[in-house]
Every structure is written in C-alpha cells, then in structure tokens.
Amino acid sequence: MCPRRCVRWARAGGTSPRIASQQLIIELIDAYGKKCTPALLKAIGARLDEATTLKASASAHWWRLKEATLLCLGLAAPVLGRAASAASKKGEAPLIRPEQVTRDLLLPDVAAAAPPLLRARALSTAARLSPHVPAEVVSQLLVACRTDADESLAHSCA
C-alpha cells in the first residue's frame, strides 16, 4: 500500500493488526503497570528467539519480527526502566537491566548494515530506555549513530 493511501485509510478509521496490537499493549500497561511486565518479557523473549532462529536460517524477513518485538519492548520501556531502577535501589534483581538490553540487544541493530526500519526501532526503543541507562552506554549509542551517519554521508557523496 502506498503511503498516501495508507494515511487516507487510517484517517477513515481503518486499523490493522499492528495498530490493534499496539493499542492492546498500551492498554495492558496502563491497566496493570509493572504487574504485566513478566508476561510481556516472556513474550518478547520468545519472539526474539524466533527472530534469531529465522536470521540463522537466512530468512529474509527475520528483521520484521525483531522490529515488531522491539516495538513492544519500546512501549513497555518506561515501566520496565522504572521497575529496574526501583529494584536496584532496594538491592533486588530487576526483571531486565536496561543498560544490558541497550548494549547487547539494541546497539547492534543501530549499525548501518541493519534494515532501516529495524535501525529506527532500535533507536526509538533505546531512547525510551535511556533515562535508566548509564551515560557511558548512551554515549556508545550516540557514537554508533554518528559513525553510521558519517558513513552514510560518505557513501551518498561519493
């Protein structure tokens, strides 16, 4: 579907499984807060494993599943980040470690070799986690963005 047609369709009240899923996740988080995070993290983990398997089998569409999974993670990021910060202050183990998620899961997808939509989603999710991540990890992310931007400019000017 072309972008203009998609916008007209959305303005006319159209919906899609993707939009409905986003709304469902937002409603779930709004209604249950951090109580729903273990179930969300279990689903996120399962989909990430599935995307990794697809990538290993050379599927051309592995990144689509990962991008959709990062969308869910990004929607839950504020709740997950706050819960991780609160757990750390209490000396408890958090459900996720935002700095580890950013470094190990999101940073590799910021690379120029990643599909553009996956790169954008990884950056968006990292931005939502950034208040709960040490400055050096945010710095690594910014350096990766800058490096990729410089490379993109060099290739477009050549």
Backbone as a ProteinNet text record, in pm:
[ID]
protein_1_A
[PRIMARY]
MCPRRCVRWARAGGTSPRIASQQLIIELIDAYGKKCTPALLKAIGARLDEATTLKASASAHWWRLKEATLLCLGLAAPVLGRAASAASKKGEAPLIRPEQVTRDLLLPDVAAAAPPLLRARALSTAARLSPHVPAEVVSQLLVACRTDADESLAHSCA
[TERTIARY]
85.1	0	90.4	61.5	144.1	117.7	215.3	199.9	76.7	46.6	-71	-199.9	-207.4	-326.2	-338	-226.5	-224.5	-275.2	-231.6	-275	-424.5	-472.6	-617.3	-696.3	-646.7	-713.1	-719	-608	-604.3	-698.5	-701.4	-790.6	-936.9	-965.3	-1102.7	-1142.7	-1055.3	-1089.4	-1038.8	-955.2	-900.6	-807.5	-792.2	-699.3	-627.3	-527.5	-450.2	-414.9	-371.4	-327.6	-215.7	-128.2	-17	-68.9	-159.6	-215.7	-296.7	-375.4	-454.7	-364.4	-253.5	-158.9	-95.5	-56.9	-0.1	-100.5	-223.3	-326.2	-348	-345.5	-363.1	-249.5	-126.7	-11.6	-18.7	-53.3	-66	-174.8	-289.5	-398.7	-356.6	-284.9	-237.2	-144.2	-51	43.8	-28.5	-121.2	-196.5	-278.3	-339.9	-427.5	-350.6	-239.8	-172.1	-31.4	24.1	157.2	261	343.5	453.8	407.2	282.4	230.9	229.5	215.5	208.6	346.3	450.9	582.1	641.1	623	678.7	620.4	490.4	428.1	474.9	485.4	535.3	678.6	762.2	901.7	914	828	828.6	793.9	692.4	653.6	763.3	822.8	931.4	1048.8	1085.7	1195.9	1169.4	1047.1	1012	1020.9	970.6	976.4	1119.5	1201.8	1342.5	1414.5	1384.7	1444	1400.4	1273.8	1222	1290	1308.8	1376.7	1521.7	1587.7	1725.9	1732.3	1637.1	1630.9	1607.4	1517.3	1491.6	1615.9	1686.5	1808.5	1913.3	1927.2	2025	1991.5	1862.3	1821.7	1818.8	1873.8	1886.5	1751.4	1652.3	1523.1	1538.9	1481.8	1492.4	1407.7	1315.6	1221.4	1243.7	1355.9	1382.6	1370.4	1414.8	1420.8	1281.6	1182.3	1045.9	991.8	1016.5	972.5	1048.3	1176.9	1254.9	1207.9	1178.9	1131.3	999.2	906.9	777.9	796.8	892.2	921.7	982.6	1070.5	1128.2	1021.9	920.6	808.8	741.8	714.4	653.8	745.6	873.6	969.6	973	968.5	969.4	846.6	731.6	609.5	617.2	681.4	692.7	815.7	904.1	1032.1	1019.6	929.7	922.1	889.3	794.7	757.1	872.1	934.6	1046.2	1164.5	1191.9	1302.5	1280	1159	1128.2	1135.4	1084.4	1088.8	1232.7	1316.9	1457.9	1527.7	1500.4	1560.6	1515.5	1387	1334	1393.9	1406.8	1464.5	1611	1684.5	1826	1840	1753.1	1758.2	1729.1	1645.1	1610.7	1711.7	1807.1	1905	1851.5	1741.6	1681.2	1726.2	1710	1742.8	1626.8	1653.8	1546.9	1508	1388.2	1344.6	1433.5	1472.4	1567.9	1670	1782.3	1883.7	1887.9	1831.3	1822.9	1956.4	2066.3	2195.6	2237.8	2206.3	2240.4	2153.3	2025.9	1936.2	1984.6	2022.4	2069.8	2198.5	2292.5	2423.8	2415.8	2346.9	2350.6	2241.9	2127.4	2015.8	1997.1	2004.2	1971.2	2090.5	2204.4	2321.9	2360.4	2359.1	2393.4	2298.4	2173.7	2075.8	2079.8	2168.8	2186.7	2286.6	2358.2	2460.9	2400.3	2481	2435.1	2389.4	2441.8	2405.2	2263.2	2207.3	2072.4	1967.7	1856.6	1748.7	1703.7	1674.1	1642.3	1530.2	1422.7	1313.4	1357.1	1438.2	1489.7	1582.8	1666.1	1755.1	1673.4	1571.6	1487.5	1418.8	1370	1301.5	1400.1	1520.3	1621.4	1655.6	1669.6	1698.6	1582.6	1461.9	1344.2	1334.3	1356.2	1349.2	1461.8	1581.1	1694.4	1664.3	1601.9	1567.1	1470.3	1377.2	1279.4	1342.6	1450.1	1520.9	1628.8	1669	1786.2	1783.7	1668.1	1673.2	1720.7	1719.8	1754.4	1886.4	1963.6	2087.8	2203.6	2316.6	2432.6	2477.4	2536.1	2578.4	2674.3	2762.6	2858.3	2790.4	2679.2	2605.8	2533.6	2475.1	2411.5	2517.2	2635.1	2745	2782.9	2789.5	2819	2714.6	2591.1	2481.9	2495.3	2526.4	2543	2663.1	2770.8	2887.9	2852	2777.4	2735.6	2648.7	2558.3	2472.4	2556.1	2648.5	2733.6	2820.2	2878.2	2962.9	2883.1	2763.7	2679.4	2634.3	2604.9	2565.8	2680.7	2801.7	2919.4	2943.3	2927.7	2945.8	2839.2	2716.7	2607.6	2633.7	2679.2	2712.6	2826.3	2926.8	3042.4	2999.3	2908.5	2862.4	2771.1	2689.9	2597	2668	2781.6	2857.5	2957.2	2982.2	3084	3033
-116.4	0	123.6	220.6	341.3	427.4	510.1	589	679.5	745.8	834.8	756.3	642.4	558.6	508	474.9	427.4	536.2	661	773	796.3	794.7	811.7	701.7	580.3	465.9	482.6	526.2	545	657.1	765.5	877.7	837.8	742.3	695.7	598.1	578.5	490.9	349.7	327	193.8	153	26.7	-25	-143.8	-188.9	-303.1	-387.5	-509.8	-590.9	-523.4	-451.8	-384.1	-273.5	-191.1	-82.2	-139	-241.7	-303.7	-364.2	-423.8	-481.7	-373.8	-262.8	-151.5	-101.8	-84.3	-35.1	-133	-261.4	-362.9	-358	-346	-340.8	-215.3	-103.1	21.3	8.1	-47.5	-68	-162.8	-267.6	-364.1	-296.2	-217.7	-147.5	-42.8	30.5	131.6	68.1	-46.2	-109.9	-182.7	-247.1	-333.3	-288.3	-190	-140.1	-250	-248	-344.2	-486.9	-505.1	-640.7	-723.6	-656.4	-729.3	-751.6	-693.2	-699.8	-840.6	-928.7	-1062.9	-1134	-1121.3	-1185.3	-1120.4	-987.2	-918.4	-958.8	-965	-1003.2	-1146.6	-1233.2	-1372.5	-1375.8	-1300.6	-1294.9	-1230.3	-1123	-1054.9	-1151.1	-1222	-1318.4	-1427.6	-1479.3	-1584.8	-1533.7	-1411.9	-1356.1	-1323.1	-1275.9	-1250.3	-1379.5	-1486.9	-1617.7	-1663.8	-1642.3	-1680.4	-1599	-1469.7	-1385.8	-1430.2	-1467.4	-1516.5	-1645.6	-1733.6	-1858.7	-1830.6	-1738.1	-1701.8	-1642.5	-1558.3	-1498.1	-1605.2	-1699.6	-1808.4	-1897.1	-1907.2	-1989.4	-1908.5	-1788.2	-1699.7	-1653	-1644.1	-1589.4	-1440.1	-1395.1	-1253.1	-1163.5	-1222.3	-1142.1	-1149.6	-1200.4	-1212.8	-1079.4	-975.1	-843.1	-786.4	-827.3	-776.6	-821.2	-947	-997.7	-928.3	-907.4	-838.5	-695	-626.8	-487.6	-481	-571.4	-572.7	-602.3	-687.9	-720.2	-600.1	-527.4	-406.7	-298.8	-298.4	-205.8	-233.5	-359.1	-397.2	-359.8	-389.5	-354.1	-202.4	-126.6	18.6	72.7	12.8	56.9	29.4	-80.5	-117.3	-55.8	6.3	55.6	148.4	245.5	332	255	163.1	83.4	-7.8	-72	-162	-85.9	31.1	111.8	156.3	204.3	246.9	129.2	13.9	-105.1	-149	-140.5	-177.7	-81.5	46.4	145.3	122.5	96.5	72.3	-54.3	-159.6	-285.1	-265.1	-190.2	-164.1	-87	10.5	88.7	2.4	-99.3	-189.4	-303.2	-311.2	-419.7	-549.9	-543.8	-662.4	-675.6	-794.9	-818.1	-768.4	-680	-631.8	-737.6	-722.8	-813.6	-799.7	-676	-650.6	-549.6	-548.8	-447.4	-359.6	-237.6	-151.5	-130.2	-117.9	-97.5	-220.4	-339.3	-462.6	-477.4	-445.6	-451.4	-354.9	-234.4	-134.8	-180.4	-227	-265.9	-392.5	-495.8	-625.8	-645.9	-583.9	-606.8	-493.1	-369.4	-255.4	-199.9	-188.6	-129.6	-201	-334.5	-399.9	-363.6	-332.4	-300.8	-155.1	-77.1	61.3	68.9	-38.9	-42.8	-17.9	40	73.6	-49.7	-165.9	-288.3	-336	-288.3	-330.4	-266.8	-336	-275.9	-143.3	-42.5	91.7	94.9	21	23.1	-38.5	-142.6	-203.5	-106.3	-36.3	64.7	171.5	220.3	324.9	274.7	151.8	96.7	75	29	10.1	144	248.5	381.9	433.7	413.8	458.2	387.4	258.6	181	222.9	243	288.4	424.7	512.2	644.3	632.2	540	522.9	461.5	383.8	324.8	417.2	517.6	598.3	664.4	704.3	762	662.6	534.2	430.1	361.7	424.8	366.4	459	401.9	486.9	569.2	682.7	776.2	712.4	623.7	563.6	475	411.8	329.1	418.9	527.2	624.3	682.4	708	760.2	661.7	533.3	430.6	433	449.4	454.7	577.2	690.7	813.5	804.4	743.8	724.5	635	528.6	439.5	513	596	675.2	770.2	837.2	934	865.6	751.5	676.7	634.4	581.6	537.8	656.6	768.8	887.4	936.3	937.2	977.9	884.6	754.3	656.8	676.1	698.9	720.2	843.3	951.8	1072.5	1049.5	975.6	948.3	869.4	772.5	690.6	769.7	858.2	934.1	1043.3	1090.3	1195.9	1139.3	1010.5	950.4	931.5
0	0	0	-85.7	-92.3	32.4	71.4	194.5	195.9	83.2	82.2	102.7	37.4	51.3	194.9	255.4	393.9	488.4	467.8	551.4	534.2	410.4	386.9	456.4	448	509	660.9	721.3	866.5	909.5	831.9	865.7	855.2	769.4	751.6	862.4	959.4	1071.3	1054.2	954.1	932	1044.3	1061.6	1160.6	1099.9	1166.9	1119.5	1240.9	1217.8	1332.4	1410.7	1341.6	1408.4	1500.5	1448.9	1529.4	1645.7	1618.6	1725	1832.1	1790.5	1886.6	1973.1	1910.2	1986.1	2089.2	2046.3	2138.4	2253.3	2222.5	2325.5	2427.7	2380.2	2470.7	2557.5	2497.3	2573.6	2680.1	2643.3	2739.3	2851.8	2815.9	2915.1	3015.6	2963.6	3050.9	3136	3074.9	3150.6	3262.2	3233.4	3330.9	3441.2	3406.9	3503.5	3543.2	3472.6	3507.7	3511	3615.6	3620.9	3648.7	3687.9	3711.1	3582.2	3467.6	3340.4	3278	3336.3	3271.8	3262.6	3361.5	3342.4	3219.9	3199.7	3083	2952.8	2952.3	2832.7	2802.1	2905	2884	2834.3	2880.8	2832.5	2683.8	2643.5	2502.3	2417.7	2469.5	2398.4	2378.6	2484	2474.6	2372.4	2371.7	2276.4	2132.1	2108.1	1972.1	1930.7	2023.8	1991.3	1957	2031.2	1998.9	1860.1	1829.4	1698.2	1587	1609.3	1510.2	1491.3	1599.4	1591.1	1510.5	1532.4	1456	1308	1278.3	1138.5	1073.4	1146.7	1093.4	1065.6	1158.4	1141.4	1021.6	990.4	875.4	746.1	750	633.3	577.9	664.5	622.4	596.2	486.6	450.3	540.5	613	690.3	840.8	888.2	1030.8	1102.9	1035.5	1098.3	1124.2	1046.5	1067.8	1203.7	1236.4	1365.9	1478.2	1459.3	1561.8	1578.3	1469.2	1477.3	1552.6	1522.7	1592.5	1740.9	1771.3	1911.3	1983.3	1913.8	1974.1	1993.9	1908.2	1927	2061.2	2089.7	2217.7	2333.5	2319.3	2424.2	2445.4	2336.7	2347.3	2417.8	2391.5	2459.7	2609.8	2645.7	2786.8	2853.8	2776.7	2828.7	2949.6	2949.9	3068.6	3197	3188.1	3305.6	3346.1	3247.1	3275.8	3335.8	3280.7	3332	3475.2	3503.2	3640.4	3737.4	3694.3	3780.4	3805.3	3703.4	3719.3	3816.2	3802.8	3893.2	4037	4055.2	4190.2	4250	4170.7	4220.1	4259.6	4178.1	4209.7	4340.3	4363.2	4487.8	4610.2	4591.1	4701.6	4716.7	4622.7	4626.7	4570.6	4495.1	4434.4	4289.7	4236.2	4095.4	4008.9	3912.8	3825.5	3721.3	3666	3559.2	3436.2	3405.1	3297	3347.1	3282	3307.6	3183.3	3191.4	3072.6	3002	3078.8	3014.1	2933.9	2983.8	2912.8	2787	2798.8	2683.2	2575.6	2618.2	2522	2456.1	2535.7	2483.2	2396.7	2445.4	2379.2	2273.7	2293.4	2202.1	2102.8	2150.1	2064.1	1986.8	2050.9	1986.6	1856.2	1850	1723	1608.3	1639.8	1535.2	1491.7	1550.6	1509	1393.3	1370.1	1265	1127.4	1040	904.7	827.2	861.3	789.5	822.8	931.9	971.9	879.6	857.8	778.5	841.2	759.3	812.1	916.3	896.2	993.2	1125.5	1120.1	1242.4	1313.9	1239.2	1298.4	1370.5	1303.2	1363.4	1490.2	1485.9	1604	1718.2	1687	1791.3	1856.2	1774.5	1829.5	1913.7	1866.2	1940.4	2075.4	2075.3	2199.1	2294	2239.2	2321.2	2383.6	2306.9	2360.2	2476.6	2466.7	2574.7	2699.8	2680.6	2794.4	2850.5	2774.5	2808.8	2947	3001.4	3136.8	3243.2	3210.3	3306.7	3272.5	3184.1	3134.4	3171.2	3212.2	3244.2	3123.4	3152.1	3047.6	2947.9	2994	2900.4	2796.6	2831.8	2735.4	2634.8	2682.2	2591.8	2499	2552	2471.1	2360.6	2392.3	2290.9	2180.3	2218.8	2121.8	2032	2091.5	2013.4	1919.7	1965.4	1879.5	1761.4	1786.8	1678.1	1577.1	1626	1536.1	1452.5	1517.1	1447.3	1342	1377.7	1285.1	1163.3	1186.6	1075.7	989.5	1053.6	977.4	891.1	947	870.1	752	774.1	666.1	558.3	600.9	503.9	419.4	481.6	407.8	310.2	353.8	267	143.7	162.8	51	-42.6	12.2	-71.9	-151.1	-98.8	-167.6	-268.6	-260.7	-349	-490.1
[MASK]
++++++++++++++++++++++++++++++++++++++++++++++++++++++++++++++++++++++++++++++++++++++++++++++++++++++++++++++++++++++++++++++++++++++++++++++++++++++++++++++

